Amino acid sequence: ESNSSAQKTQYFNWITMNPDNAVVSKWWGRLYRYVSMANTIIDRAAGPQAKWTSENEKNAIVAEAKFLRAFSYKFLANMWGGVPLILNETKAPKFDYVRAT
């Protein structure tokens, strides 16, 4: 069995997953992209550029973004333990994040 195939098999065995697995390591960047997109939606929802058909639509979209962010952090915390907790839109590069506990 090839290494790639073994990693894919391991990917579906949640109990044996660990951050050293090449397939799993891709999730770090992907999940933080989800967090970033969710933060952008949440922070800009009330801004002047946001156009909503109703307050209910805005609230639903913001709630979905908060869910996606929370789901992403749950997965990140399960895989890597304490991870940087970013709760606002990032508009410039930042390199001094610290792990949340």
trRosetta pair geometry for C-beta under 8 A, 3 or more apart (Angstrom, degrees):
i j d omega theta_ij theta_ji phi_ij phi_ji
1 5 5.0 -121 -178 89 89 125
1 6 5.4 109 124 -61 116 90
1 9 7.7 -9 174 -7 145 143
2 5 4.5 94 58 7 84 104
2 6 6.9 -147 95 -7 44 86
3 6 5.6 -55 -148 36 32 113
3 7 6.4 32 153 -20 65 104
4 7 5.8 -54 -151 34 31 111
4 8 6.6 30 152 -18 64 104
5 8 5.7 -53 -150 35 33 111
5 9 6.5 35 151 -19 65 104
6 9 5.6 -52 -150 35 33 113
6 10 6.3 34 151 -19 65 105
7 10 5.5 -53 -146 38 33 112
7 11 6.4 48 149 -33 64 99
7 21 5.8 148 -145 -168 96 97
7 22 5.6 -30 -139 50 156 96
7 23 4.8 150 155 -17 111 114
8 11 5.3 -41 -151 20 35 121
8 12 7.3 25 155 -12 60 99
8 23 6.5 134 -85 -73 50 155
9 12 6.3 -63 -163 36 34 103
9 13 6.9 20 146 -9 67 110
10 13 5.6 -66 -150 43 40 106
10 16 5.7 -96 -152 100 89 115
10 17 6.6 134 152 -91 89 62
10 21 5.9 -149 109 -125 134 141
10 23 7.4 155 77 37 97 129
11 17 6.9 60 -127 -99 38 109
11 21 7.1 170 -77 150 73 144
11 23 4.7 -59 -79 108 123 151
11 24 6.9 -174 -110 -58 82 80
13 16 4.7 13 114 31 115 107
13 17 7.0 170 90 -42 64 77
14 17 5.6 -36 -151 -1 39 119
17 21 6.2 -84 -151 17 67 148
17 24 5.5 138 -170 -87 103 140
17 79 6.9 -58 126 -114 115 96
18 21 5.8 119 63 -15 63 97
18 24 6.8 158 82 57 30 165
18 79 7.7 141 -152 -156 29 79
19 24 6.0 -131 -122 117 32 124
19 25 6.4 82 -178 -86 65 77
19 28 7.7 57 -144 -58 102 118
19 79 5.6 115 -74 162 88 96
19 80 5.5 77 -80 -89 139 83
20 24 7.7 38 57 62 29 123
20 25 7.4 0 -156 -56 14 112
21 24 4.0 71 73 12 104 112
21 25 6.7 -173 85 -19 51 83
22 25 5.8 -49 -144 27 31 114
22 26 7.4 39 156 -24 58 96
23 26 6.3 -51 -169 20 35 112
23 27 7.9 39 139 -24 59 99
24 27 5.6 -45 -169 15 48 118
24 79 6.5 -178 -180 -147 118 135
25 28 6.0 -26 -170 2 51 113
26 29 6.5 -58 -170 40 47 103
26 30 6.1 41 142 -16 75 116
27 30 5.2 -63 -141 47 39 113
27 31 5.5 37 163 -21 77 108
27 75 7.0 -102 164 143 131 126
27 79 7.0 124 89 -18 132 174
28 31 6.4 -61 -147 36 19 104
28 32 6.6 9 158 -9 58 111
28 76 7.3 91 -122 -121 62 95
28 79 7.9 -133 -76 102 80 140
28 80 7.3 68 -102 -43 105 145
29 32 5.9 -61 -146 42 29 106
29 33 6.4 35 154 -24 65 103
30 33 5.7 -53 -154 30 31 113
30 34 6.8 32 148 -18 63 101
31 34 5.4 -47 -154 32 39 114
31 35 6.5 42 147 -20 66 101
31 72 4.3 153 -167 -161 91 98
31 73 8.0 152 166 -62 119 33
31 75 5.9 -145 -112 83 144 120
31 76 5.3 178 123 -62 150 102
32 35 5.2 -43 -145 35 42 117
32 36 6.3 47 152 -22 66 101
32 72 7.5 151 -70 166 29 132
32 76 7.7 83 -60 -91 77 140
32 86 7.7 61 -147 32 92 135
33 36 5.5 -51 -147 36 33 114
33 37 6.4 32 154 -17 65 104
34 37 5.9 -55 -147 38 30 109
34 38 6.2 30 155 -18 65 108
34 68 5.6 -128 175 160 108 107
34 69 7.2 -178 131 -92 88 48
34 72 4.5 -179 90 -83 125 143
35 38 5.8 -58 -147 38 28 111
35 39 6.2 30 155 -20 65 107
35 69 5.4 85 -125 -131 66 81
35 72 5.1 -147 -58 101 85 149
35 73 7.0 88 -95 -56 120 84
35 86 6.0 96 145 68 129 106
36 39 5.8 -54 -147 35 29 111
36 40 6.5 31 154 -21 62 104
36 86 7.5 0 -81 105 66 139
36 89 7.6 77 -162 -135 65 60
36 90 6.3 -59 -126 30 99 107
37 40 5.7 -53 -151 32 32 113
37 41 6.6 31 153 -17 65 104
37 65 7.7 -133 120 -137 74 100
37 68 7.7 -44 86 117 102 142
38 41 5.8 -55 -152 36 33 110
38 42 6.2 30 154 -17 68 109
38 65 4.1 151 -148 -176 78 84
38 66 6.9 142 -178 -73 120 25
38 68 4.8 -168 -83 84 127 107
38 69 3.8 -161 110 -57 156 99
38 72 7.4 -163 0 12 142 137
39 42 5.7 -56 -142 40 31 110
39 43 5.9 22 163 -12 67 112
39 65 7.9 -178 -38 167 20 119
39 69 6.8 102 -52 -100 70 135
39 86 6.6 -52 -64 128 154 95
39 87 6.8 161 -112 174 112 24
39 88 5.8 105 -166 166 120 14
39 89 4.7 169 132 -75 101 53
39 90 7.1 54 97 -7 149 73
40 43 6.2 -60 -140 43 24 104
40 44 5.9 0 169 1 63 119
40 89 4.8 88 -92 -111 56 113
41 44 6.5 -74 -138 48 19 95
41 45 6.2 43 161 -58 62 98
41 61 6.5 -125 180 149 124 101
41 62 6.8 -175 135 -105 99 55
41 65 4.0 -153 84 -98 132 153
42 45 6.1 -36 -151 -8 24 118
42 62 5.7 96 -114 -145 67 87
42 65 5.1 -162 -53 111 86 136
42 66 6.5 93 -91 -66 126 80
42 69 7.5 -21 -28 -24 138 148
42 89 7.8 -172 64 -46 83 91
43 47 7.7 33 134 -35 63 117
43 88 5.9 82 -79 -156 132 72
43 89 4.2 -101 33 -15 155 114
44 47 4.7 -47 -159 12 62 130
44 49 6.9 -37 -173 66 109 107
44 50 5.8 148 144 -59 81 114
44 89 7.1 60 -33 -52 92 151
45 50 5.6 95 -160 -119 29 167
45 52 8.0 40 -168 -54 79 130
45 58 5.6 123 -179 -166 108 99
45 61 6.8 171 -117 92 119 110
45 62 4.9 12 -93 -78 170 111
45 65 7.9 -155 -56 25 128 150
46 50 6.8 18 -14 37 4 145
46 58 7.8 89 -79 -177 60 139
47 50 5.1 107 62 -7 75 102
50 58 7.2 82 149 -116 132 113
52 55 7.1 95 113 -82 140 27
52 57 4.8 173 -169 82 101 113
52 58 4.2 -37 -106 -56 164 97
52 61 7.8 -143 -113 17 114 134
53 57 5.0 75 51 -8 86 157
54 57 4.8 108 55 0 76 97
54 58 7.3 -139 98 0 47 84
55 58 5.6 -53 -152 37 37 113
55 59 6.2 37 151 -19 68 107
56 59 5.7 -56 -145 39 30 111
56 60 6.2 32 156 -21 65 107
57 60 5.8 -56 -148 35 29 111
57 61 6.4 24 157 -16 65 107
58 61 6.0 -60 -149 38 29 107
58 62 6.2 24 157 -15 66 110
59 62 5.8 -56 -143 40 29 109
59 63 6.1 32 156 -21 64 108
60 63 5.7 -55 -147 36 28 112
60 64 6.4 29 154 -19 63 105
61 64 5.7 -53 -149 35 32 111
61 65 6.4 33 152 -19 64 105
62 65 5.6 -53 -148 36 33 112
62 66 6.4 34 152 -19 65 104
63 66 5.7 -53 -147 36 32 111
63 67 6.4 35 152 -21 64 104
64 67 5.6 -51 -149 34 33 114
64 68 6.4 33 153 -19 65 104
65 68 5.7 -52 -147 36 32 111
65 69 6.4 33 153 -18 64 105
66 69 5.7 -53 -147 37 32 112
66 70 6.2 31 155 -17 65 108
67 70 5.8 -58 -146 40 30 109
67 71 6.1 30 156 -20 66 108
68 71 5.7 -53 -143 38 29 112
68 72 6.3 32 155 -21 63 107
69 72 5.8 -56 -150 35 29 112
69 73 6.4 24 155 -15 64 107
70 73 5.8 -56 -147 39 31 108
70 74 6.3 37 153 -24 65 103
71 74 5.7 -50 -149 30 31 114
71 75 6.7 28 154 -14 63 104
72 75 6.0 -58 -154 37 31 108
72 76 6.2 30 151 -18 66 109
73 76 5.4 -52 -140 40 35 113
73 77 5.9 34 160 -19 68 107
73 83 7.2 -163 -143 66 75 125
73 85 7.1 44 -128 -118 132 83
74 77 6.0 -56 -144 39 26 108
74 78 6.3 27 155 -20 62 108
75 78 5.7 -55 -147 36 29 112
75 79 6.3 16 159 -9 64 111
76 79 6.1 -68 -149 43 26 102
76 80 5.8 -36 177 35 67 110
76 83 4.6 -54 146 11 119 167
77 80 7.0 -77 -118 60 20 70
77 81 6.6 7 -160 -164 59 12
77 82 7.4 23 -127 -89 83 24
77 83 6.1 -120 -79 9 61 109
80 83 5.3 75 88 -72 120 107
81 99 7.7 14 109 -168 92 133
82 99 3.9 76 127 165 110 113
82 100 5.5 -160 -160 78 88 45
82 101 4.9 -24 -104 -98 131 46
83 99 6.2 -44 -106 -136 10 79
83 100 6.5 -14 70 37 45 91
84 97 3.7 5 -119 166 145 129
84 98 6.6 122 -105 68 86 27
84 99 6.3 -76 -62 -97 55 38
84 100 6.6 105 -139 -13 20 89
85 100 3.9 39 -17 -38 115 147
86 90 6.4 -24 -171 -47 137 114
86 97 7.2 -47 -65 -120 103 129
90 94 6.2 -112 -147 9 119 118
94 97 6.5 91 121 -47 107 88
